Amino acid sequence: NAAAIAEWKIGAGRGASDMIMLTLGTGVGGGLILDGKPYRGWVGAGAEIGHMVLAYGGEPCTGNCTGHGHFEQVSSGRAADRKAVELLGPDATGRELVGAARDGNGEALEAVREIGRRLGAALGSLVNVFNPEVIVIGGGFSQARDLFLEPALETMKLEALPPGRDLVRVVPALLGPDAGLVGAGFVGFEAL
């Protein structure tokens, strides 16, 4: 949520009344700005977007989560790591998968594009539920957006309803890895 607040106040979502922030890294972080206010949910744990179910009965989640097939299992750095091991060997990483895709490995490119299509399915659902003006995508795995964003947007347009699918802007985050710290500063300042 802190990164979302920063991107909304001074970054890629500046001026939007309704914004979704996704950070694609090891998992998927999320934040919502609805009607010009950060959404935290009833007990302050809202916007766990990475735990939306995209593949019922799919890969088990990690950590404290007991779910399966969550967004962050199928469209994140973790998903890229699993695909890298499958395609490139037992010690391969998502970063190597992306490198192989950029170097012309067709299987690696298709794997990254599939991760993008799964991202697009999630984006379509988010557009249908929240009707955001803008979706901001950041996080370490977003550095591969040149490979996955096109299939993500194609899938989003198939899954989302008009007019949201035609009006929503999907943009890269501007504030980089410090967005969470900047957002936390805004939260602290506003609490004074």
PATI-137007 format. One record per residue (C-alpha): residue number from 0; residue in three letters; x, y, z. Coordinates in steps of 0.02 Angstrom, whole numbers. Last residue first. Layout:
! residues N
<sedo><num>NUM</num><residu>ALA</residu><X>X</X><Y>Y</Y><Z>Z</Z></sedo>
...
END
This chain:
! residues 192
<sedo><num>191</num><residu>LEU</residu><X>36</X><Y>693</Y><Z>624</Z></sedo>
<sedo><num>190</num><residu>ALA</residu><X>-39</X><Y>541</Y><Z>535</Z></sedo>
<sedo><num>189</num><residu>GLU</residu><X>-22</X><Y>629</Y><Z>366</Z></sedo>
<sedo><num>188</num><residu>PHE</residu><X>167</X><Y>638</Y><Z>387</Z></sedo>
<sedo><num>187</num><residu>GLY</residu><X>180</X><Y>454</Y><Z>432</Z></sedo>
<sedo><num>186</num><residu>VAL</residu><X>76</X><Y>399</Y><Z>282</Z></sedo>
<sedo><num>185</num><residu>PHE</residu><X>176</X><Y>512</Y><Z>165</Z></sedo>
<sedo><num>184</num><residu>GLY</residu><X>340</X><Y>444</Y><Z>233</Z></sedo>
<sedo><num>183</num><residu>ALA</residu><X>276</X><Y>266</Y><Z>210</Z></sedo>
<sedo><num>182</num><residu>GLY</residu><X>240</X><Y>311</Y><Z>29</Z></sedo>
<sedo><num>181</num><residu>VAL</residu><X>419</X><Y>371</Y><Z>2</Z></sedo>
<sedo><num>180</num><residu>LEU</residu><X>488</X><Y>213</Y><Z>82</Z></sedo>
<sedo><num>179</num><residu>GLY</residu><X>375</X><Y>102</Y><Z>-24</Z></sedo>
<sedo><num>178</num><residu>ALA</residu><X>420</X><Y>196</Y><Z>-184</Z></sedo>
<sedo><num>177</num><residu>ASP</residu><X>607</X><Y>176</Y><Z>-153</Z></sedo>
<sedo><num>176</num><residu>PRO</residu><X>627</X><Y>29</Y><Z>-272</Z></sedo>
<sedo><num>175</num><residu>GLY</residu><X>574</X><Y>129</Y><Z>-424</Z></sedo>
<sedo><num>174</num><residu>LEU</residu><X>476</X><Y>291</Y><Z>-420</Z></sedo>
<sedo><num>173</num><residu>LEU</residu><X>404</X><Y>293</Y><Z>-595</Z></sedo>
<sedo><num>172</num><residu>ALA</residu><X>294</X><Y>140</Y><Z>-602</Z></sedo>
<sedo><num>171</num><residu>PRO</residu><X>256</X><Y>78</Y><Z>-777</Z></sedo>
<sedo><num>170</num><residu>VAL</residu><X>85</X><Y>116</Y><Z>-853</Z></sedo>
<sedo><num>169</num><residu>VAL</residu><X>-79</X><Y>26</Y><Z>-887</Z></sedo>
<sedo><num>168</num><residu>ARG</residu><X>-211</X><Y>154</Y><Z>-935</Z></sedo>
<sedo><num>167</num><residu>VAL</residu><X>-394</X><Y>105</Y><Z>-918</Z></sedo>
<sedo><num>166</num><residu>LEU</residu><X>-513</X><Y>174</Y><Z>-1049</Z></sedo>
<sedo><num>165</num><residu>ASP</residu><X>-544</X><Y>30</Y><Z>-1169</Z></sedo>
<sedo><num>164</num><residu>ARG</residu><X>-549</X><Y>-108</Y><Z>-1040</Z></sedo>
<sedo><num>163</num><residu>GLY</residu><X>-660</X><Y>-2</Y><Z>-928</Z></sedo>
<sedo><num>162</num><residu>PRO</residu><X>-792</X><Y>31</Y><Z>-1063</Z></sedo>
<sedo><num>161</num><residu>PRO</residu><X>-807</X><Y>-112</Y><Z>-1091</Z></sedo>
<sedo><num>160</num><residu>LEU</residu><X>-781</X><Y>-274</Y><Z>-997</Z></sedo>
<sedo><num>159</num><residu>ALA</residu><X>-614</X><Y>-351</Y><Z>-957</Z></sedo>
<sedo><num>158</num><residu>GLU</residu><X>-560</X><Y>-527</Y><Z>-1007</Z></sedo>
<sedo><num>157</num><residu>LEU</residu><X>-513</X><Y>-507</Y><Z>-1191</Z></sedo>
<sedo><num>156</num><residu>LYS</residu><X>-438</X><Y>-333</Y><Z>-1165</Z></sedo>
<sedo><num>155</num><residu>MET</residu><X>-338</X><Y>-398</Y><Z>-1017</Z></sedo>
<sedo><num>154</num><residu>THR</residu><X>-272</X><Y>-541</Y><Z>-1125</Z></sedo>
<sedo><num>153</num><residu>GLU</residu><X>-204</X><Y>-422</Y><Z>-1256</Z></sedo>
<sedo><num>152</num><residu>LEU</residu><X>-134</X><Y>-308</Y><Z>-1120</Z></sedo>
<sedo><num>151</num><residu>ALA</residu><X>-40</X><Y>-452</Y><Z>-1039</Z></sedo>
<sedo><num>150</num><residu>PRO</residu><X>22</X><Y>-516</Y><Z>-1208</Z></sedo>
<sedo><num>149</num><residu>GLU</residu><X>97</X><Y>-343</Y><Z>-1242</Z></sedo>
<sedo><num>148</num><residu>LEU</residu><X>164</X><Y>-321</Y><Z>-1065</Z></sedo>
<sedo><num>147</num><residu>PHE</residu><X>267</X><Y>-481</Y><Z>-1057</Z></sedo>
<sedo><num>146</num><residu>LEU</residu><X>429</X><Y>-456</Y><Z>-1153</Z></sedo>
<sedo><num>145</num><residu>ASP</residu><X>458</X><Y>-267</Y><Z>-1142</Z></sedo>
<sedo><num>144</num><residu>ARG</residu><X>387</X><Y>-284</Y><Z>-965</Z></sedo>
<sedo><num>143</num><residu>ALA</residu><X>544</X><Y>-378</Y><Z>-911</Z></sedo>
<sedo><num>142</num><residu>GLN</residu><X>593</X><Y>-240</Y><Z>-788</Z></sedo>
<sedo><num>141</num><residu>SER</residu><X>422</X><Y>-271</Y><Z>-711</Z></sedo>
<sedo><num>140</num><residu>PHE</residu><X>501</X><Y>-422</Y><Z>-624</Z></sedo>
<sedo><num>139</num><residu>GLY</residu><X>587</X><Y>-306</Y><Z>-501</Z></sedo>
<sedo><num>138</num><residu>GLY</residu><X>432</X><Y>-213</Y><Z>-445</Z></sedo>
<sedo><num>137</num><residu>GLY</residu><X>318</X><Y>-91</Y><Z>-535</Z></sedo>
<sedo><num>136</num><residu>ILE</residu><X>153</X><Y>-90</Y><Z>-629</Z></sedo>
<sedo><num>135</num><residu>VAL</residu><X>33</X><Y>57</Y><Z>-613</Z></sedo>
<sedo><num>134</num><residu>ILE</residu><X>-148</X><Y>26</Y><Z>-661</Z></sedo>
<sedo><num>133</num><residu>VAL</residu><X>-244</X><Y>184</Y><Z>-708</Z></sedo>
<sedo><num>132</num><residu>GLU</residu><X>-422</X><Y>247</Y><Z>-712</Z></sedo>
<sedo><num>131</num><residu>PRO</residu><X>-481</X><Y>98</Y><Z>-612</Z></sedo>
<sedo><num>130</num><residu>ASN</residu><X>-646</X><Y>6</Y><Z>-642</Z></sedo>
<sedo><num>129</num><residu>PHE</residu><X>-631</X><Y>-90</Y><Z>-477</Z></sedo>
<sedo><num>128</num><residu>VAL</residu><X>-708</X><Y>-261</Y><Z>-509</Z></sedo>
<sedo><num>127</num><residu>ASN</residu><X>-701</X><Y>-275</Y><Z>-699</Z></sedo>
<sedo><num>126</num><residu>VAL</residu><X>-532</X><Y>-188</Y><Z>-713</Z></sedo>
<sedo><num>125</num><residu>LEU</residu><X>-461</X><Y>-300</Y><Z>-577</Z></sedo>
<sedo><num>124</num><residu>SER</residu><X>-527</X><Y>-455</Y><Z>-665</Z></sedo>
<sedo><num>123</num><residu>GLY</residu><X>-450</X><Y>-400</Y><Z>-830</Z></sedo>
<sedo><num>122</num><residu>LEU</residu><X>-285</X><Y>-360</Y><Z>-744</Z></sedo>
<sedo><num>121</num><residu>ALA</residu><X>-283</X><Y>-535</Y><Z>-669</Z></sedo>
<sedo><num>120</num><residu>ALA</residu><X>-309</X><Y>-614</Y><Z>-839</Z></sedo>
<sedo><num>119</num><residu>GLY</residu><X>-175</X><Y>-499</Y><Z>-910</Z></sedo>
<sedo><num>118</num><residu>LEU</residu><X>-50</X><Y>-557</Y><Z>-779</Z></sedo>
<sedo><num>117</num><residu>ARG</residu><X>-86</X><Y>-734</Y><Z>-837</Z></sedo>
<sedo><num>116</num><residu>ARG</residu><X>-52</X><Y>-679</Y><Z>-1015</Z></sedo>
<sedo><num>115</num><residu>GLY</residu><X>111</X><Y>-599</Y><Z>-958</Z></sedo>
<sedo><num>114</num><residu>ILE</residu><X>169</X><Y>-759</Y><Z>-873</Z></sedo>
<sedo><num>113</num><residu>GLU</residu><X>130</X><Y>-843</Y><Z>-1039</Z></sedo>
<sedo><num>112</num><residu>ARG</residu><X>239</X><Y>-712</Y><Z>-1127</Z></sedo>
<sedo><num>111</num><residu>VAL</residu><X>382</X><Y>-754</Y><Z>-1009</Z></sedo>
<sedo><num>110</num><residu>ALA</residu><X>365</X><Y>-939</Y><Z>-1049</Z></sedo>
<sedo><num>109</num><residu>GLU</residu><X>351</X><Y>-904</Y><Z>-1236</Z></sedo>
<sedo><num>108</num><residu>LEU</residu><X>513</X><Y>-804</Y><Z>-1229</Z></sedo>
<sedo><num>107</num><residu>ALA</residu><X>601</X><Y>-944</Y><Z>-1136</Z></sedo>
<sedo><num>106</num><residu>GLU</residu><X>543</X><Y>-1072</Y><Z>-1263</Z></sedo>
<sedo><num>105</num><residu>GLY</residu><X>598</X><Y>-962</Y><Z>-1407</Z></sedo>
<sedo><num>104</num><residu>ASN</residu><X>773</X><Y>-930</Y><Z>-1341</Z></sedo>
<sedo><num>103</num><residu>GLY</residu><X>819</X><Y>-771</Y><Z>-1436</Z></sedo>
<sedo><num>102</num><residu>ASP</residu><X>942</X><Y>-684</Y><Z>-1319</Z></sedo>
<sedo><num>101</num><residu>ARG</residu><X>802</X><Y>-580</Y><Z>-1241</Z></sedo>
<sedo><num>100</num><residu>ALA</residu><X>711</X><Y>-740</Y><Z>-1193</Z></sedo>
<sedo><num>99</num><residu>ALA</residu><X>873</X><Y>-812</Y><Z>-1122</Z></sedo>
<sedo><num>98</num><residu>GLY</residu><X>897</X><Y>-656</Y><Z>-1017</Z></sedo>
<sedo><num>97</num><residu>VAL</residu><X>717</X><Y>-665</Y><Z>-954</Z></sedo>
<sedo><num>96</num><residu>LEU</residu><X>743</X><Y>-848</Y><Z>-905</Z></sedo>
<sedo><num>95</num><residu>GLU</residu><X>909</X><Y>-802</Y><Z>-823</Z></sedo>
<sedo><num>94</num><residu>ARG</residu><X>821</X><Y>-671</Y><Z>-715</Z></sedo>
<sedo><num>93</num><residu>GLY</residu><X>688</X><Y>-800</Y><Z>-674</Z></sedo>
<sedo><num>92</num><residu>THR</residu><X>824</X><Y>-911</Y><Z>-603</Z></sedo>
<sedo><num>91</num><residu>ALA</residu><X>916</X><Y>-1068</Y><Z>-658</Z></sedo>
<sedo><num>90</num><residu>ASP</residu><X>992</X><Y>-1188</Y><Z>-532</Z></sedo>
<sedo><num>89</num><residu>PRO</residu><X>896</X><Y>-1344</Y><Z>-582</Z></sedo>
<sedo><num>88</num><residu>GLY</residu><X>908</X><Y>-1320</Y><Z>-770</Z></sedo>
<sedo><num>87</num><residu>LEU</residu><X>857</X><Y>-1204</Y><Z>-912</Z></sedo>
<sedo><num>86</num><residu>LEU</residu><X>678</X><Y>-1249</Y><Z>-957</Z></sedo>
<sedo><num>85</num><residu>GLU</residu><X>600</X><Y>-1319</Y><Z>-798</Z></sedo>
<sedo><num>84</num><residu>VAL</residu><X>713</X><Y>-1221</Y><Z>-681</Z></sedo>
<sedo><num>83</num><residu>ALA</residu><X>676</X><Y>-1062</Y><Z>-777</Z></sedo>
<sedo><num>82</num><residu>LYS</residu><X>489</X><Y>-1097</Y><Z>-771</Z></sedo>
<sedo><num>81</num><residu>ARG</residu><X>494</X><Y>-1109</Y><Z>-582</Z></sedo>
<sedo><num>80</num><residu>ASP</residu><X>597</X><Y>-948</Y><Z>-568</Z></sedo>
<sedo><num>79</num><residu>ALA</residu><X>479</X><Y>-857</Y><Z>-687</Z></sedo>
<sedo><num>78</num><residu>ALA</residu><X>330</X><Y>-905</Y><Z>-578</Z></sedo>
<sedo><num>77</num><residu>ARG</residu><X>423</X><Y>-840</Y><Z>-425</Z></sedo>
<sedo><num>76</num><residu>GLY</residu><X>465</X><Y>-679</Y><Z>-518</Z></sedo>
<sedo><num>75</num><residu>SER</residu><X>280</X><Y>-652</Y><Z>-538</Z></sedo>
<sedo><num>74</num><residu>SER</residu><X>128</X><Y>-712</Y><Z>-634</Z></sedo>
<sedo><num>73</num><residu>VAL</residu><X>69</X><Y>-887</Y><Z>-587</Z></sedo>
<sedo><num>72</num><residu>GLN</residu><X>108</X><Y>-903</Y><Z>-402</Z></sedo>
<sedo><num>71</num><residu>GLU</residu><X>80</X><Y>-719</Y><Z>-368</Z></sedo>
<sedo><num>70</num><residu>PHE</residu><X>-96</X><Y>-728</Y><Z>-439</Z></sedo>
<sedo><num>69</num><residu>HIS</residu><X>-143</X><Y>-871</Y><Z>-323</Z></sedo>
<sedo><num>68</num><residu>GLY</residu><X>-162</X><Y>-1048</Y><Z>-385</Z></sedo>
<sedo><num>67</num><residu>HIS</residu><X>-170</X><Y>-1128</Y><Z>-213</Z></sedo>
<sedo><num>66</num><residu>GLY</residu><X>-204</X><Y>-1064</Y><Z>-38</Z></sedo>
<sedo><num>65</num><residu>THR</residu><X>-121</X><Y>-1106</Y><Z>129</Z></sedo>
<sedo><num>64</num><residu>CYS</residu><X>-36</X><Y>-938</Y><Z>149</Z></sedo>
<sedo><num>63</num><residu>ASN</residu><X>87</X><Y>-916</Y><Z>292</Z></sedo>
<sedo><num>62</num><residu>GLY</residu><X>238</X><Y>-932</Y><Z>177</Z></sedo>
<sedo><num>61</num><residu>THR</residu><X>211</X><Y>-1007</Y><Z>6</Z></sedo>
<sedo><num>60</num><residu>CYS</residu><X>61</X><Y>-1030</Y><Z>-108</Z></sedo>
<sedo><num>59</num><residu>PRO</residu><X>24</X><Y>-1200</Y><Z>-180</Z></sedo>
<sedo><num>58</num><residu>GLU</residu><X>25</X><Y>-1213</Y><Z>-370</Z></sedo>
<sedo><num>57</num><residu>GLY</residu><X>-148</X><Y>-1231</Y><Z>-446</Z></sedo>
<sedo><num>56</num><residu>GLY</residu><X>-310</X><Y>-1298</Y><Z>-371</Z></sedo>
<sedo><num>55</num><residu>TYR</residu><X>-407</X><Y>-1149</Y><Z>-437</Z></sedo>
<sedo><num>54</num><residu>ALA</residu><X>-296</X><Y>-1053</Y><Z>-557</Z></sedo>
<sedo><num>53</num><residu>LEU</residu><X>-315</X><Y>-864</Y><Z>-541</Z></sedo>
<sedo><num>52</num><residu>VAL</residu><X>-355</X><Y>-853</Y><Z>-356</Z></sedo>
<sedo><num>51</num><residu>MET</residu><X>-324</X><Y>-677</Y><Z>-290</Z></sedo>
<sedo><num>50</num><residu>HIS</residu><X>-180</X><Y>-686</Y><Z>-165</Z></sedo>
<sedo><num>49</num><residu>GLY</residu><X>-67</X><Y>-562</Y><Z>-253</Z></sedo>
<sedo><num>48</num><residu>ILE</residu><X>-204</X><Y>-432</Y><Z>-238</Z></sedo>
<sedo><num>47</num><residu>GLU</residu><X>-190</X><Y>-424</Y><Z>-49</Z></sedo>
<sedo><num>46</num><residu>ALA</residu><X>-275</X><Y>-254</Y><Z>-64</Z></sedo>
<sedo><num>45</num><residu>GLY</residu><X>-351</X><Y>-246</Y><Z>109</Z></sedo>
<sedo><num>44</num><residu>ALA</residu><X>-264</X><Y>-291</Y><Z>273</Z></sedo>
<sedo><num>43</num><residu>GLY</residu><X>-312</X><Y>-138</Y><Z>375</Z></sedo>
<sedo><num>42</num><residu>VAL</residu><X>-450</X><Y>-223</Y><Z>475</Z></sedo>
<sedo><num>41</num><residu>TRP</residu><X>-598</X><Y>-164</Y><Z>370</Z></sedo>
<sedo><num>40</num><residu>GLY</residu><X>-502</X><Y>-134</Y><Z>211</Z></sedo>
<sedo><num>39</num><residu>ARG</residu><X>-350</X><Y>-25</Y><Z>177</Z></sedo>
<sedo><num>38</num><residu>TYR</residu><X>-406</X><Y>76</Y><Z>26</Z></sedo>
<sedo><num>37</num><residu>PRO</residu><X>-303</X><Y>233</Y><Z>-3</Z></sedo>
<sedo><num>36</num><residu>LYS</residu><X>-419</X><Y>378</Y><Z>-43</Z></sedo>
<sedo><num>35</num><residu>GLY</residu><X>-457</X><Y>473</Y><Z>-204</Z></sedo>
<sedo><num>34</num><residu>ASP</residu><X>-618</X><Y>379</Y><Z>-241</Z></sedo>
<sedo><num>33</num><residu>LEU</residu><X>-523</X><Y>215</Y><Z>-228</Z></sedo>
<sedo><num>32</num><residu>ILE</residu><X>-333</X><Y>204</Y><Z>-217</Z></sedo>
<sedo><num>31</num><residu>LEU</residu><X>-282</X><Y>23</Y><Z>-208</Z></sedo>
<sedo><num>30</num><residu>GLY</residu><X>-118</X><Y>-63</Y><Z>-170</Z></sedo>
<sedo><num>29</num><residu>GLY</residu><X>-40</X><Y>-225</Y><Z>-221</Z></sedo>
<sedo><num>28</num><residu>GLY</residu><X>108</X><Y>-337</Y><Z>-199</Z></sedo>
<sedo><num>27</num><residu>VAL</residu><X>137</X><Y>-486</Y><Z>-311</Z></sedo>
<sedo><num>26</num><residu>GLY</residu><X>267</X><Y>-617</Y><Z>-265</Z></sedo>
<sedo><num>25</num><residu>THR</residu><X>455</X><Y>-629</Y><Z>-291</Z></sedo>
<sedo><num>24</num><residu>GLY</residu><X>433</X><Y>-464</Y><Z>-381</Z></sedo>
<sedo><num>23</num><residu>LEU</residu><X>287</X><Y>-390</Y><Z>-473</Z></sedo>
<sedo><num>22</num><residu>THR</residu><X>225</X><Y>-235</Y><Z>-383</Z></sedo>
<sedo><num>21</num><residu>LEU</residu><X>47</X><Y>-195</Y><Z>-433</Z></sedo>
<sedo><num>20</num><residu>MET</residu><X>-30</X><Y>-25</Y><Z>-401</Z></sedo>
<sedo><num>19</num><residu>ILE</residu><X>-215</X><Y>4</Y><Z>-436</Z></sedo>
<sedo><num>18</num><residu>MET</residu><X>-283</X><Y>179</Y><Z>-460</Z></sedo>
<sedo><num>17</num><residu>ASP</residu><X>-449</X><Y>269</Y><Z>-442</Z></sedo>
<sedo><num>16</num><residu>SER</residu><X>-451</X><Y>459</Y><Z>-421</Z></sedo>
<sedo><num>15</num><residu>ALA</residu><X>-300</X><Y>482</Y><Z>-533</Z></sedo>
<sedo><num>14</num><residu>GLY</residu><X>-201</X><Y>643</Y><Z>-518</Z></sedo>
<sedo><num>13</num><residu>ARG</residu><X>-31</X><Y>560</Y><Z>-498</Z></sedo>
<sedo><num>12</num><residu>GLY</residu><X>-37</X><Y>377</Y><Z>-544</Z></sedo>
<sedo><num>11</num><residu>ALA</residu><X>138</X><Y>369</Y><Z>-620</Z></sedo>
<sedo><num>10</num><residu>GLY</residu><X>222</X><Y>456</Y><Z>-474</Z></sedo>
<sedo><num>9</num><residu>ILE</residu><X>197</X><Y>598</Y><Z>-350</Z></sedo>
<sedo><num>8</num><residu>LYS</residu><X>41</X><Y>562</Y><Z>-246</Z></sedo>
<sedo><num>7</num><residu>TRP</residu><X>-25</X><Y>405</Y><Z>-330</Z></sedo>
<sedo><num>6</num><residu>GLU</residu><X>147</X><Y>324</Y><Z>-352</Z></sedo>
<sedo><num>5</num><residu>ALA</residu><X>186</X><Y>362</Y><Z>-169</Z></sedo>
<sedo><num>4</num><residu>ILE</residu><X>19</X><Y>296</Y><Z>-105</Z></sedo>
<sedo><num>3</num><residu>ALA</residu><X>36</X><Y>138</Y><Z>-209</Z></sedo>
<sedo><num>2</num><residu>ALA</residu><X>211</X><Y>108</Y><Z>-140</Z></sedo>
<sedo><num>1</num><residu>ALA</residu><X>142</X><Y>122</Y><Z>36</Z></sedo>
<sedo><num>0</num><residu>ASN</residu><X>0</X><Y>0</Y><Z>0</Z></sedo>
END
